[in-house]
């Protein structure tokens, strides 16, 4: 069972990494740079970081 759990954790972390790069939502502030919004694999919102 531990191998299955480790596999699930790896898959979820990979999905989270993909979603972090996928959700590039530009905010309409005065800046031209958008924000990278990160979500967990379940779709829960974590936060946004400005693109430098």
Residue pairs with C-beta under 8 A, 6 or more apart in sequence:
12 41
13 41
15 41
16 38
16 39
16 40
16 41
19 38
19 39
19 41
20 36
20 38
20 39
21 36
23 36
23 37
23 38
23 39
24 34
24 35
24 36
24 37
24 51
25 34
25 35
25 37
25 48
26 33
26 34
26 35
27 34
27 35
27 48
31 50
33 50
33 51
33 52
34 50
34 51
35 48
35 49
35 50
35 51
36 48
36 49
36 50
36 51
37 45
37 46
37 47
37 48
38 46
38 47
38 48
38 49
39 45
39 46
40 46
